[in-house]
């Protein structure tokens, strides 16, 4: 056996494993701190810009402070960097490519080649591994279509409010004299439309439009998931606290069922979009520029 093979198969040292775990924990902590308010920063910034351009006030006042927003963005960036570093260190420790995670083992190489005879071969757990990957890909495609439905539903709710609709309102004048361009209505409808496009593109495995690099829709999905999941978790927890009598609701003319539905909706939407994006990434990553493994994406 070659020396490189012996080195590749050697287990990671204890100190290396602890360092990787520490980087992962620190990354998760920083990501959580950064993500906790990033959704309000992004939406609040958009609303502030629209209010400055149109002279109208938003349906809600989220506020926007540059120092706090910059601090959360920096924490999110640092946490994401640490998580990526931990993943790459873990990949190197198990002898895989740090960039793409593909292993040099015969099972993985054969699966990338998609040889029907090899798929059914027991070497390297070929059939089981292939079936697991196929199940994962089916799940990610369904998550893409679920993203489309959830984004469209949320967008429809906000747009009908912007057009004067009263579905979900106990007081028809809850938002005052609003228009589709009022901050917090039409702009969030546009964000929902972007979510629809991302979900459909991930599910259908579209080529990036107009030669758009694939990192752009994947980054948009990452930002969207980071916005939606924390708000969904915090909002759902708040609604549970309200149901238990531990907190007082602030409805301001909005029907209680809207809050009971919309926060779990956000959580599900964020998780579905993240799952769809990961599946799209694995289907379209193509040949790795670092190790040369894989096959052309399109």
C-alpha positions as CSV (number, residue, x, y, z in Angstrom):
1,X,0.0,0.0,0.0
2,X,1.3,3.5,-0.9
3,X,2.4,5.9,1.8
4,X,-0.3,8.4,0.7
5,X,-3.0,5.8,1.2
6,X,-1.7,5.1,4.7
7,X,-1.7,8.8,5.5
8,X,-5.2,9.3,4.1
9,X,-6.7,6.5,6.1
10,X,-5.1,7.5,9.4
11,X,-7.6,8.7,12.0
12,X,-7.6,12.4,13.0
13,X,-5.7,13.4,16.1
14,X,-7.5,14.2,19.3
15,X,-6.3,17.8,19.3
16,X,-7.4,18.2,15.6
17,X,-10.8,16.8,16.4
18,X,-11.3,19.1,19.3
19,X,-10.2,22.1,17.2
20,X,-12.7,21.2,14.5
21,X,-15.5,20.8,17.1
22,X,-14.5,24.1,18.8
23,X,-14.6,25.9,15.4
24,X,-18.0,24.4,14.7
25,X,-19.5,25.4,18.1
26,X,-18.1,29.0,17.8
27,X,-19.4,29.2,14.2
28,X,-22.9,28.1,15.3
29,X,-22.9,30.6,18.2
30,X,-21.8,33.5,16.0
31,X,-24.2,32.5,13.2
32,X,-27.0,32.4,15.7
33,X,-26.2,35.9,17.1
34,X,-25.9,37.3,13.6
35,X,-29.0,35.7,12.3
36,X,-31.2,36.7,15.2
37,X,-31.9,40.1,13.8
38,X,-30.6,40.0,10.3
39,X,-34.1,39.6,8.9
40,X,-35.3,42.8,10.6
41,X,-32.2,44.6,9.4
42,X,-32.7,43.6,5.8
43,X,-36.4,44.3,5.7
44,X,-36.0,47.4,7.8
45,X,-33.4,48.7,5.5
46,X,-35.6,48.1,2.4
47,X,-38.5,49.7,4.1
48,X,-36.4,52.8,5.1
49,X,-35.2,53.2,1.5
50,X,-38.7,53.0,0.1
51,X,-40.0,55.4,2.7
52,X,-37.3,57.9,1.8
53,X,-38.1,57.5,-1.9
54,X,-42.0,57.7,-1.6
55,X,-42.4,59.8,1.5
56,X,-44.8,57.1,3.0
57,X,-44.4,55.5,6.4
58,X,-44.4,51.7,6.6
59,X,-47.2,49.5,8.0
60,X,-44.8,48.7,10.9
61,X,-41.8,50.5,12.2
62,X,-38.9,48.0,12.3
63,X,-36.3,50.7,12.7
64,X,-32.8,50.4,11.2
65,X,-29.5,51.2,12.9
66,X,-26.3,50.9,10.9
67,X,-24.0,49.9,13.8
68,X,-26.2,47.1,15.1
69,X,-26.9,45.9,11.5
70,X,-23.1,45.9,10.7
71,X,-22.3,44.0,13.9
72,X,-24.9,41.3,13.2
73,X,-23.7,41.0,9.6
74,X,-20.1,40.7,10.8
75,X,-21.1,38.0,13.3
76,X,-22.9,36.1,10.6
77,X,-20.0,36.3,8.2
78,X,-17.5,35.2,10.9
79,X,-19.7,32.3,12.0
80,X,-20.3,31.1,8.5
81,X,-16.5,31.2,7.9
82,X,-15.8,29.2,11.0
83,X,-18.5,26.6,10.0
84,X,-17.0,26.3,6.5
85,X,-13.5,25.9,8.0
86,X,-14.8,23.2,10.4
87,X,-16.4,21.3,7.5
88,X,-13.3,21.4,5.4
89,X,-11.1,20.3,8.3
90,X,-13.4,17.4,8.9
91,X,-13.3,16.5,5.2
92,X,-9.5,16.5,5.2
93,X,-9.4,14.3,8.3
94,X,-11.4,11.6,6.6
95,X,-9.4,11.7,3.4
96,X,-11.9,13.6,1.2
97,X,-11.5,16.7,-0.9
98,X,-11.7,19.7,1.4
99,X,-13.5,21.7,-1.3
100,X,-16.2,19.4,-2.5
101,X,-16.3,16.6,0.1
102,X,-15.9,13.8,-2.5
103,X,-13.9,10.8,-1.4
104,X,-11.4,8.9,-3.4
105,X,-13.0,5.6,-2.4
106,X,-14.3,3.3,-5.2
107,X,-17.9,3.7,-4.1
108,X,-18.0,7.5,-4.5
109,X,-16.1,7.5,-7.8
110,X,-18.3,4.9,-9.3
111,X,-21.4,6.8,-8.2
112,X,-20.2,9.9,-9.8
113,X,-19.6,8.0,-13.0
114,X,-23.3,6.8,-12.8
115,X,-22.5,3.4,-14.3
116,X,-25.6,1.2,-13.9
117,X,-23.6,-1.9,-13.4
118,X,-21.6,-0.2,-10.6
119,X,-24.7,1.2,-8.9
120,X,-25.9,-2.3,-8.1
121,X,-22.4,-3.5,-7.1
122,X,-22.0,-4.2,-3.4
123,X,-18.5,-2.8,-3.4
124,X,-18.4,0.3,-1.2
125,X,-22.1,0.0,-0.4
126,X,-23.0,1.1,-3.9
127,X,-26.7,0.3,-4.0
128,X,-27.5,1.6,-0.5
129,X,-25.5,4.8,-1.0
130,X,-27.1,5.4,-4.4
131,X,-30.6,4.9,-3.0
132,X,-29.8,7.2,-0.1
133,X,-28.7,9.9,-2.4
134,X,-31.7,9.5,-4.7
135,X,-34.0,9.8,-1.7
136,X,-32.2,12.9,-0.6
137,X,-32.5,14.4,-4.1
138,X,-36.3,13.6,-4.2
139,X,-36.7,15.3,-0.8
140,X,-34.8,18.4,-2.0
141,X,-37.0,18.6,-5.2
142,X,-40.2,18.4,-3.1
143,X,-38.7,21.1,-0.8
144,X,-38.3,23.3,-3.8
145,X,-42.0,23.0,-4.8
146,X,-43.0,23.5,-1.1
147,X,-40.9,26.7,-1.2
148,X,-42.9,27.9,-4.2
149,X,-46.2,27.3,-2.4
150,X,-45.2,29.0,0.9
151,X,-43.6,32.0,-0.8
152,X,-46.6,32.5,-3.1
153,X,-49.0,32.3,-0.1
154,X,-47.2,34.8,1.9
155,X,-46.8,37.1,-1.1
156,X,-50.5,36.9,-1.9
157,X,-51.4,37.9,1.7
158,X,-49.2,41.0,1.6
159,X,-50.2,42.1,-1.9
160,X,-53.9,41.8,-1.1
161,X,-53.3,44.1,1.9
162,X,-51.5,46.5,-0.4
163,X,-54.4,46.5,-2.7
164,X,-56.9,47.3,0.1
165,X,-57.9,43.7,1.0
166,X,-59.0,42.9,4.5
167,X,-58.3,39.2,4.8
168,X,-56.5,38.6,8.1
169,X,-57.5,41.9,9.6
170,X,-60.0,42.5,12.4
171,X,-59.9,46.3,11.7
172,X,-60.1,47.2,8.0
173,X,-58.2,50.5,8.7
174,X,-55.5,48.7,10.7
175,X,-52.8,49.9,8.4
176,X,-54.4,53.2,7.5
177,X,-54.4,54.5,3.9
178,X,-52.0,52.0,2.3
179,X,-50.9,51.3,-1.2
180,X,-49.1,48.5,-2.9
181,X,-45.9,50.6,-2.7
182,X,-46.3,51.3,1.0
183,X,-43.2,50.0,2.8
184,X,-43.8,46.5,4.2
185,X,-46.4,45.4,1.6
186,X,-45.3,45.5,-2.0
187,X,-41.6,45.2,-1.2
188,X,-42.2,42.0,0.8
189,X,-44.4,40.8,-2.0
190,X,-41.3,41.2,-4.3
191,X,-39.2,39.2,-1.8
192,X,-41.8,36.5,-1.9
193,X,-41.7,36.5,-5.7
194,X,-38.0,36.0,-5.5
195,X,-38.6,33.1,-3.2
196,X,-41.0,31.6,-5.7
197,X,-38.4,31.9,-8.5
198,X,-35.7,30.3,-6.3
199,X,-37.9,27.4,-5.2
200,X,-39.0,26.6,-8.8
201,X,-35.4,27.0,-10.1
202,X,-34.0,24.6,-7.5
203,X,-36.8,22.1,-8.0
204,X,-36.5,22.1,-11.8
205,X,-32.7,22.3,-11.7
206,X,-32.6,25.2,-14.1
207,X,-29.4,26.4,-15.5
208,X,-28.4,29.7,-14.0
209,X,-30.3,32.3,-16.2
210,X,-28.3,34.6,-18.4
211,X,-25.0,32.9,-17.5
212,X,-25.6,33.9,-13.9
213,X,-23.1,32.1,-11.7
214,X,-24.7,29.5,-9.5
215,X,-23.4,31.1,-6.3
216,X,-25.9,33.9,-6.8
217,X,-29.1,31.9,-6.3
218,X,-27.4,29.8,-3.7
219,X,-26.4,32.9,-1.8
220,X,-29.9,34.4,-2.1
221,X,-31.3,31.1,-0.7
222,X,-28.8,31.2,2.2
223,X,-29.8,34.8,3.0
224,X,-33.5,34.0,2.7
225,X,-33.1,31.0,5.1
226,X,-31.1,33.0,7.5
227,X,-33.9,35.6,7.5
228,X,-36.8,33.2,7.8
229,X,-35.7,30.5,10.2
230,X,-34.8,32.7,13.2
231,X,-37.9,34.8,12.9
232,X,-40.0,31.6,12.6
233,X,-38.4,30.1,15.7
234,X,-38.7,33.3,17.8
235,X,-42.2,34.1,16.6
236,X,-43.5,30.6,17.2
237,X,-42.0,30.7,20.7
238,X,-43.7,34.0,21.3
239,X,-47.1,32.6,20.2
240,X,-46.6,29.6,22.5
241,X,-45.9,32.0,25.3
242,X,-49.0,34.0,24.5
243,X,-51.1,30.8,24.5
244,X,-49.7,29.9,27.9
245,X,-50.5,33.4,29.3
246,X,-46.8,34.2,29.7
247,X,-46.8,37.1,27.2
248,X,-49.4,39.7,26.0
249,X,-50.1,39.8,22.2
250,X,-49.8,43.0,20.3
251,X,-52.3,42.5,17.4
252,X,-53.0,46.1,16.3
253,X,-56.0,45.2,14.1
254,X,-54.5,42.0,12.7
255,X,-56.4,38.7,13.3
256,X,-54.7,36.4,15.8
257,X,-54.7,33.5,13.3
258,X,-52.3,35.4,11.1
259,X,-49.6,35.3,13.8
260,X,-50.4,31.7,14.7
261,X,-50.0,30.7,11.1
262,X,-47.3,33.1,9.7
263,X,-44.4,32.3,12.2
264,X,-44.5,28.5,11.7
265,X,-45.0,29.3,8.0
266,X,-41.7,31.3,8.0
267,X,-39.9,28.5,9.8
268,X,-41.1,25.9,7.3
269,X,-40.4,28.2,4.4
270,X,-36.8,28.8,5.5
271,X,-36.1,25.1,6.1
272,X,-37.6,24.1,2.8
273,X,-35.7,26.7,0.8
274,X,-32.4,25.7,2.6
275,X,-33.1,22.0,1.8
276,X,-33.9,22.8,-1.9
277,X,-30.8,24.9,-2.2
278,X,-28.5,22.2,-0.8
279,X,-30.0,19.6,-3.2
280,X,-29.5,22.0,-6.1
281,X,-25.9,22.6,-5.1
282,X,-25.1,18.9,-5.1
283,X,-26.9,18.3,-8.5
284,X,-25.1,21.2,-10.2
285,X,-21.6,21.4,-8.5
286,X,-20.0,19.7,-11.6
287,X,-16.3,18.8,-11.7
288,X,-14.4,19.9,-8.7
289,X,-11.6,22.3,-9.6
290,X,-9.5,21.1,-6.7
291,X,-9.6,17.3,-7.0
292,X,-11.0,16.8,-10.5
293,X,-13.7,14.4,-9.4
294,X,-17.3,14.6,-10.5
295,X,-19.0,15.2,-13.9
296,X,-20.2,18.3,-15.8
297,X,-23.2,19.8,-14.2
298,X,-25.2,20.5,-17.4
